[in-house]
C-alpha cells in the first residue's frame, strides 16, 4: 500500500482523484527541479570561491598592488 501524508493524515495513493494525482506529480517535478538547481548553485558557489581565492592570491603576489589606506571617521562634537 502506497500512501501519502497530507496535514498529518495518511491517504492511499490509489484512492486519490486524478486531479490530486496530478498535483502530486507537479510537487514531485518541482522538488526534482529544486534539487537540480540547488546542486547547480553549489557548483557555482564552489567556482566563485575558487575565483575569489585566485584573485586574492594574484593581488597579494603583485608587488605594485597595494591596499588602500582606511580612512578614519572624524568624530563630531
Secondary structure as UniProt FT lines:
FT   STRAND          3..6
FT   TURN            7..8
FT   STRAND          9..12
FT   HELIX           13..15
FT   HELIX           18..61
FT   TURN            63..64
//
